[in-house]
Amino acid sequence: MDASAAFSHVLPPLMHDPVTFAVPFFLLLLVIEWTAARRLAHEEVGAASAGTSGSERAPAGAYQRSDAWASIWMGVVSIGTSAVLNFIALLGYAALFVYVAPWQLPADAWYTWVIAIVGVDLLYYVYHRMAHRVRLIWATHQAHHSSQYFNFATALRQKWNISGDVFLRALLPLVGVPPWIVFASFSINLIYQFWIHTERIGKLWAPIEFVFNTPSHHRVHHGMDPQYLDKNYGGIFIVWDRIFGSFAAETVRPHYGLTKQVDTYNIWTLQTHEYVAIARDVRRAPRWRDKVGYMFGPPGWVPAEPRLAAEESAALNA
């Protein structure tokens, strides 16, 4: 079998990303939520100012024009960058599926789709957890967390570099899942996660909350509060977090954004500022082990000596 024949049954003649078809619905829901937020803003702000908390936070479900447009444009650019990387990945996945996989699962079997959808979600959990614990990967992912608002626009605030996802998903064609099903399953995963970026939906029926990722669970994930940091990594299913000890329930309304907020709406800066910070830390680090730590340690990692000095200084000034 020549290469073209081998690939012909793996790659369909024309493959459309399901996310492309979902974009109009994303925008429709975004407009509805944004319009509702504008109509309710006066009432909610008045209620907040009459309260006793003294909080200056935006009301639940609020939109800020510059923030929302930054999210939308980051999503637009991500469509282009993702298309290029996914096309390259699709060719690589096809080669793995045809020449390396020990068997090839049938595309018309229900269990192939179950393996693909569950497998993609598990791999998403693994990558997502790594993205919060390895600074070099966090530098890519942090853009999605950079908004201090939580709404459907925030769902579109996507990273531009999906190479980590692409690399990890290669495990599925290696075990015989047809490449186009891998991509379709990832698109299903991505589409599902749009609706959980909202404060307009409260907690759902308990069995749903136990199995699936919901707006309540994902609000926790976007929270910068200490009790919410590095929690609820699941895409479609929240059971991975329950199994692997990274689950936290929503108890109070989270504060959203990064622990060190980036006060800009420049989408290039939002995407790249952490890479710049890593380069600066690596350049200044005198030892190679510290350079490695700044790149592959968790976000906020510093060498032991500066950390101890900072703790001693804080204790003296307390």
Residue pairs with C-beta under 8 A, 6 or more apart in sequence:
6 98
6 99
7 94
7 98
10 94
10 97
10 98
10 178
10 179
10 180
11 90
11 94
11 179
11 180
12 180
15 90
15 180
15 183
17 83
17 86
17 183
17 187
18 184
18 187
18 188
18 191
19 79
19 187
19 190
19 191
20 79
22 187
22 191
22 194
23 79
26 152
26 155
26 156
26 194
29 152
29 194
29 195
30 72
30 151
30 152
30 153
30 156
33 61
33 63
33 151
33 152
33 198
33 200
34 63
34 68
34 151
34 152
34 153
36 61
36 200
37 61
37 62
37 63
37 151
38 63
40 59
40 61
41 59
41 62
44 59
44 60
44 62
45 59
47 59
48 55
48 57
48 59
57 255
58 64
58 148
58 149
60 199
60 200
60 253
61 150
61 151
61 198
61 199
61 200
62 149
62 151
63 149
63 151
63 153
64 149
66 265
67 147
67 148
67 149
67 153
67 265
68 149
68 151
68 153
69 265
70 147
70 157
70 265
70 266
70 267
70 270
71 147
71 153
71 154
71 155
71 156
71 157
72 153
72 156
73 267
74 143
74 156
74 157
74 158
74 160
74 267
74 270
74 271
75 156
75 157
75 158
77 160
77 267
78 158
78 159
78 160
78 162
81 160
81 161
81 162
82 158
82 160
82 162
85 161
85 162
85 163
85 166
86 162
86 166
86 183
88 166
89 166
89 169
89 170
90 179
90 180
90 183
92 170
93 169
93 170
93 172
93 173
93 179
93 182
94 173
94 179
96 170
96 173
96 174
97 104
97 173
97 174
97 176
97 177
97 178
97 179
100 174
101 173
101 174
101 175
101 176
102 176
103 176
104 176
104 178
105 111
105 112
105 115
105 176
105 177
105 178
106 112
107 178
107 180
107 181
112 177
112 178
112 181
113 181
113 185
115 172
115 175
115 177
116 172
116 177
116 181
116 182
116 184
116 185
117 185
117 188
117 189
117 236
118 237
119 171
119 172
119 175
119 177
119 185
120 169
120 172
120 182
120 185
120 186
120 188
120 189
120 235
121 189
121 234
121 235
121 236
121 237
121 240
122 240
123 168
123 169
123 171
123 172
124 165
124 186
124 189
124 234
124 235
125 233
125 234
125 235
125 240
125 241
125 244
126 168
127 137
127 164
127 165
127 168
128 141
128 233
128 234
128 235
129 230
129 233
129 244
129 246
130 137
130 164
131 137
131 138
131 140
131 141
131 164
132 138
132 141
132 230
132 233
132 298
132 299
133 230
133 298
134 296
134 297
134 298
135 274
135 278
135 294
135 295
135 296
135 297
135 298
135 299
135 301
136 278
136 295
136 296
137 164
138 274
138 298
138 299
139 274
139 275
139 277
139 278
140 159
140 160
140 161
140 164
141 159
142 258
142 274
142 299
143 157
143 158
143 159
143 160
143 270
143 271
144 154
144 157
144 158
144 159
145 222
145 257
145 258
146 157
146 257
146 258
146 261
146 262
146 270
147 153
147 154
147 157
147 256
147 257
148 255
148 256
148 257
148 261
149 256
150 197
150 198
150 199
150 219
150 222
150 254
150 256
151 197
151 198
151 199
152 194
152 197
152 198
154 197
154 222
155 193
155 194
155 196
155 197
159 271
160 271
165 186
169 182
169 186
172 182
173 179
173 182
188 236
189 235
189 236
192 213
192 235
192 236
193 213
193 218
193 235
193 236
195 201
195 215
196 213
196 214
196 215
196 217
196 218
197 215
197 218
197 222
198 215
199 215
199 219
199 253
200 215
201 214
201 215
201 216
202 215
202 216
203 209
203 214
203 216
203 250
204 214
204 216
208 214
209 216
209 217
209 238
210 238
210 239
210 242
211 237
211 238
211 239
212 236
212 237
212 238
213 232
213 234
213 235
213 236
213 237
213 238
214 238
216 249
216 250
217 232
217 234
217 238
217 241
217 247
217 249
217 250
218 232
219 250
219 253
219 254
220 228
220 231
220 232
220 248
220 249
220 250
220 254
221 228
221 231
221 232
221 233
222 254
222 256
222 257
223 229
223 231
223 254
223 255
223 256
224 254
224 255
224 256
224 257
224 258
224 259
225 252
225 254
225 255
227 248
227 251
228 248
228 254
229 259
230 246
231 241
231 246
231 247
231 248
232 238
232 241
232 246
232 247
232 248
233 240
233 241
233 246
234 240
234 241
238 247
240 246
241 247
259 300
262 269
262 270
262 273
264 270
278 294
278 295
281 294
282 291
282 294
282 295
285 291
285 293
285 294
285 303
287 303
290 303
293 301
293 303
294 301
302 310
